Amino acid sequence: MAGDEHGEPRWLDADESDAWLQLVQLASWLPAALDAQLTRDAEVTSFEYAILAVLSEAPERTRTMSTLALLANGSLSRLSHVVKRLEARGWVRRSRSADSGRVKNAVLTDAGYAKVVASAPGHVAEVRRLTVDRLTRTQLRQLAAIGRRLNSARADRQPWRG
């Protein structure tokens, strides 16, 4: 545990504690609320939707599995299991890379693209209802800056790889 020069922990002051607890609460309820909306309205999980959305924005609707895991914020193992489910639904197919036979790609099918297009309006409406529409433009810019700053710690360590 990091501390001062005497080995004492650097306890959080009232402002730091409030900010931390607000972040912890947000990180707890917001993903669950978004997942519930997608499951209820689109019959996909947030992770499945993230995979479909990331593929929908990729050139030729194709990403390597390792890149897709990174962009969807999941492990390669978890991604592989979920892509298998998405394949069974006809929304994604896997193929070998033309550049390297050892690299596997995930490809969004036309049915998968139709699914993400149909699911997006409800998801965006929920994102707006729970977050965006509750903040001013200044607060949105501040939130984006804070997110970039905090996410840079994750980018430095890249814990999702492996």
Steps between C-alpha positions, in 0.01 A plus 500: 500500500638836401548744781697799612866496602402349840310211339159642589223453241390813317138486613237666284373837615127579485505627140712209380281250681180651358640496144620141540169377642305674224720331240462159666121537510489608136725213394266262681152602386551649152635189321225291661230746389630510142531122491142463626368730225686315225397161633136606535462691174753341265566157653876561508738568787705817520811302406328344199379844393851643541639229273234560236544878520879487475476270199235719337743794501801303373617499139320215325335431838806293592743505793758257625383317810780657708411853386132431558572380854692818570233731355210314663687498832504127553748216518573293192353197676173677584483646150545158343205358699275794416594503132409131489150593628475784249602259223219264604256789460638579154630844596876438484726258319863420562758472227875468465686816411623522142823654634572228755332164531565506872288813553125462534259772398146565612274620221161661553240341271216691333265356763737618775513847350120507487491395867734777617311759289168386652644497854679835488204742535378348827851480637579861411171612655593325826852645495347846454239445772749375758798722424532743210173689544568549873819699436578840354736530203770621738445200727511265200836643393627470858377142523674415172824656624475315831428173320799545269724576798385199703495268198860592422604303811337192348662563164841519668461154652280332238360241747256361244776345290603141536 
